Amino acid sequence: MSARDRAFAQRPLKLNLGSGPHGPQSWVNLDRSPTMLLSRVPRAARALRRIGLINDHHLVAWEPHIVRQDLTARLPVEDGAVDAIYSSHFLEHIYISEADQILRECHRVLRPGGVLRLALPDGEAWARELVEAGNDPSGEAGRRYHARLGAHPDDRPTGKRALTFKIGGHIHRWQPTRGLVRAMLVEAGFSADAVTDHGYHEGALPDLAEIETREESFFIEARR
Ligand SMILES: C[S@@+](CC[C@H](N)C(=O)[O-])C[C@H]1O[C@@H](n2cnc3c(N)ncnc32)[C@H](O)[C@@H]1O
């Protein structure tokens, strides 16, 4: 059995979607960043760095137990086989229609009583701050808002930078809000009264303290 198949065969089965380079070993941490592949061929990565095709951010070391999985594809698990799903600051990096599809997959694979927990960037807090800045004569509040939305870099990536950006770029393809994410969860099949708002490290997901690290988020859970 491959390491990947062994990971998915674990019971209880807890999935961490879009984990990034680190994740607790008791979870199946899934990501498909090209920088994961680079970290598994360090000499080739250093050569690409020397010729400027990648930059220092791409040389991040991925923990070996992170499992490569394109999460826009069907999850390789049976209906109802998963006990818990966590996902932090991932869904906004794919198209919103793909996020809808992933939430439907989460609904399919969670067992009855299983919990999905999402941590997402708090765009509503940024919007409030922007509105509170009033007419913003220096434009500073507007620039901060633009930077936080993370939608596009300030200047057009061209030449080598275009490739560098493609490999490790982290743009936000949509902006989650509590209302929108709640509605998406209901459309994905979760019942409206099983969708709840939470604070940092507070909620029903098992082993929350070992997996949640980004306090600057809003948190929503959906129980199957
Ligand atoms: C901003 S990082 C979040 C990392 C970590 N969860 C955190 O909260 O810091 C977003 C992650 O989503 C991953 N990602 C983006 N699209 C993906 C896809 N289609 N399949 C799997 N992972 C993807 C990226 O590679 C990246 O590691």
The ligand as an SDF file (V2000), in Angstrom:
LIG
                    3D

 27 29  0  0  0  0  0  0  0  0999 V2000
   -2.7910   30.4720    1.9070 C   0  0  0  0  0  0  0  0  0  0  0  0
   -2.3540   28.7870    1.8710 S   0  0  0  0  0  0  0  0  0  0  0  0
   -3.0710   28.2360    3.4090 C   0  0  0  0  0  0  0  0  0  0  0  0
   -2.1750   27.2970    4.1420 C   0  0  0  0  0  0  0  0  0  0  0  0
   -2.6360   26.9290    5.5600 C   0  0  0  0  0  0  0  0  0  0  0  0
   -3.8550   26.1490    5.5310 N   0  0  0  0  0  0  0  0  0  0  0  0
   -2.7970   28.1560    6.4260 C   0  0  0  0  0  0  0  0  0  0  0  0
   -3.8840   28.3950    6.9610 O   0  0  0  0  0  0  0  0  0  0  0  0
   -1.8000   28.8900    6.6120 O   0  0  0  0  0  0  0  0  0  0  0  0
   -3.4220   28.0740    0.6510 C   0  0  0  0  0  0  0  0  0  0  0  0
   -2.9940   26.6790    0.2750 C   0  0  0  0  0  0  0  0  0  0  0  0
   -3.9640   26.1330   -0.6350 O   0  0  0  0  0  0  0  0  0  0  0  0
   -3.2550   25.3120   -1.5670 C   0  0  0  0  0  0  0  0  0  0  0  0
   -4.0700   25.1010   -2.7660 N   0  0  0  0  0  0  0  0  0  0  0  0
   -4.5040   26.0200   -3.6620 C   0  0  0  0  0  0  0  0  0  0  0  0
   -5.2130   25.4270   -4.6340 N   0  0  0  0  0  0  0  0  0  0  0  0
   -5.2330   24.0840   -4.3590 C   0  0  0  0  0  0  0  0  0  0  0  0
   -5.8230   22.9360   -4.9850 C   0  0  0  0  0  0  0  0  0  0  0  0
   -6.5270   23.0400   -6.1310 N   0  0  0  0  0  0  0  0  0  0  0  0
   -5.6600   21.7250   -4.4100 N   0  0  0  0  0  0  0  0  0  0  0  0
   -4.9490   21.6020   -3.2550 C   0  0  0  0  0  0  0  0  0  0  0  0
   -4.3760   22.6520   -2.6140 N   0  0  0  0  0  0  0  0  0  0  0  0
   -4.5080   23.8760   -3.1570 C   0  0  0  0  0  0  0  0  0  0  0  0
   -1.9790   26.1220   -1.8350 C   0  0  0  0  0  0  0  0  0  0  0  0
   -0.9650   25.2970   -2.4040 O   0  0  0  0  0  0  0  0  0  0  0  0
   -1.6470   26.6500   -0.4480 C   0  0  0  0  0  0  0  0  0  0  0  0
   -0.7530   25.7920    0.2340 O   0  0  0  0  0  0  0  0  0  0  0  0
  1  2  1  0
  2  3  1  0
  2 10  1  0
  3  4  1  0
  4  5  1  0
  5  6  1  0
  5  7  1  0
  7  8  2  0
  7  9  1  0
 10 11  1  0
 11 12  1  0
 11 26  1  0
 12 13  1  0
 13 14  1  0
 13 24  1  0
 14 15  1  0
 14 23  1  0
 15 16  2  0
 16 17  1  0
 17 18  1  0
 17 23  2  0
 18 19  1  0
 18 20  2  0
 20 21  1  0
 21 22  2  0
 22 23  1  0
 24 25  1  0
 24 26  1  0
 26 27  1  0
M  CHG  2   2   1   9  -1
M  END
$$$$
